[in-house]
Amino acid sequence: MTIKNICCIGAGYVGGPTMAVIAQKCPNIKVTVVDINESRINQWNDPNVEKIPIYEPGLSDIVKEARGRNLFFSTDVDKAIDDADMIFISVNTPTKTYGIGKGMAADLKFIELCARQIARVAKDDKIVVEKSTLPVRTAEALKNILDNTGNGVNYQILSNPEFLAEGTAVDDLMNPDRVLIGGDIDSPEGKEAVEALTDVYAQWVPRERLLTTNVWSSELSKLTANAFLAQRVSSINAMSELCEKTGADVNEVAKAVGMDSRIGPKFLKASVGFGGSCFQKDILNLVYIAKSFGLNEVADYWEQVILMNDHQKKRFAANMVKAMYNTVSGKKIALLGWAFKKDTNDTRESAAIYVADYLLNEQAEIVVYDPKVTEEQIYSDLDYLGSRSGDANRQAVTVVNDPLEACDGAHAVAILTEWDEFTTLDWQKIYDQMLKPAFLFDGRRLLEPETKKKIGFEFYAIGN
Ligand SMILES: NC(=O)c1ccc[n+]([C@@H]2O[C@H](COP(=O)([O-])OP(=O)(O)OC[C@H]3O[C@@H](n4cnc5c(N)ncnc54)[C@H](O)[C@@H]3O)[C@@H](O)[C@H]2O)c1
């Protein structure tokens, strides 16, 4: 079976880049990305490709090449479903904010809506691919909904979790470590569906990196991968606090530990805490699944990764207050960076939001600069926390387009995202414009400490 027409439901951080790369690498496949969010689709269709809604290095060039050729963005979800032989579901699966499992379980209402829409519209056999990160055994529920419409359409459900990291999405999609495809490999139809998807990826990914498993292993592997990655960050962050008390340097510890080939060097960078839309929600989901099977020790074990991360964000902000003579009330503090990591405009669960909120509770005046995040997004992130009114957030927080302007007249500067451009700022000029003593808090271990101390900064870095 050869796939000719793909539909992807959800034009977000996963659906957009993933489909752009599939379209670029498979010119013979028509790829249509649909979304109910009209303004997002309009942005994807903006004649100026620099204005697409998601910032990822290299993405706009790919969109420029494929859009209008075999890559299309649309709000006509029904038509795209009807036309497609393979449908990717790439919608959001946030943590539930209500009812059973509130604050832990994944909210699958968007997934279910997709399944019902597919069931209503489809007239011929479809392969449905779970691209969203889902609790183990979701495919069963999807199949149930799809099979119970009684219109004679046959569905094959595949799990194909996405492992891209924001900020390096294009590179990750072009050269994935592996592509995981879970399917009903015991039936001929299931096998055929798995092969059809494998053939799509094989157009640019070496066959030995295309991994086939049963559906449940595939669903659970994605949650496991995120839990392991987040665990490494929390592990090194736990050590960063101990380093600060003992005179050890967390970068040196990380290097020494990471050179052990059994451990490896990646994801051992101490920071103000991990953010992003996935780690927290996926681990909470894992914890919820473990609890629902009565596996309380398993649940507690993984929950500690989240607790450590919350602690790291809070302790960074608390250290700032403590260093500044136990009060930041009325003091101007410049936050450099708002995105949850560099090279993305995504701010979901960014540590910066929580640090800002803590400092605002201490009555600080905040000025934010981030090269890719809009003012509107920053206010919306703070408003979402509900700690104070929207007006109060707008009164206490200013957003500027220039890092030097942010730091002008500030008592303190905090680096919260590791944007490369912060390393080459004119730190002498920043120091000259600040109130003295001038505090510089590096939440990302981005800056070289000695030169900053030599300029005169009171310099604090995580884990040192
Ligand atoms: N962001 C990441 O780095 C990443 C990486 C791997 C996996 N994932 C997983 O991929 C999934 C999507 O994540 P994302 O970051 O792209 O989310 P996102 O919020 O950026 O995008 C999801 C999109 O789906 C749309 N949508 C929701 N319901 C819809 C419906 N019924 N019909 C049409 N469109 C609908 C929303 O409007 C939104 O634009 C999640 O399950 C996430 O866990 C994310």
The ligand as an ORCA input file, in Angstrom:
! r2SCAN-3c Opt
* xyz 0 1
  N       5.890     20.210     21.680
  C       6.766     19.213     21.698
  O       7.979     19.397     21.783
  C       6.279     17.801     21.564
  C       7.203     16.788     21.269
  C       6.750     15.491     21.130
  C       5.398     15.211     21.312
  N       4.518     16.198     21.620
  C       3.102     15.857     21.763
  O       2.435     16.217     20.560
  C       1.102     16.653     20.843
  C       0.881     18.036     20.265
  O       1.766     18.947     20.912
  P       2.016     20.408     20.349
  O       3.117     20.972     21.161
  O       2.131     20.356     18.865
  O       0.604     21.101     20.749
  P       0.041     22.477     20.222
  O      -0.888     22.965     21.259
  O       1.143     23.347     19.741
  O      -0.807     22.085     18.915
  C      -1.988     21.348     18.933
  C      -2.948     21.925     17.906
  O      -4.075     21.054     17.784
  C      -5.207     21.850     17.485
  N      -6.441     21.108     17.758
  C      -6.929     20.684     18.953
  N      -8.064     19.989     18.783
  C      -8.318     19.970     17.447
  C      -9.349     19.401     16.647
  N     -10.351     18.693     17.190
  N      -9.298     19.594     15.320
  C      -8.290     20.302     14.757
  N      -7.283     20.846     15.458
  C      -7.300     20.695     16.789
  C      -5.016     23.067     18.380
  O      -5.792     24.161     17.903
  C      -3.520     23.303     18.278
  O      -3.181     24.244     17.272
  C       0.950     16.568     22.351
  O       0.374     15.331     22.682
  C       2.383     16.606     22.842
  O       2.537     15.953     24.073
  C       4.935     17.490     21.723
*
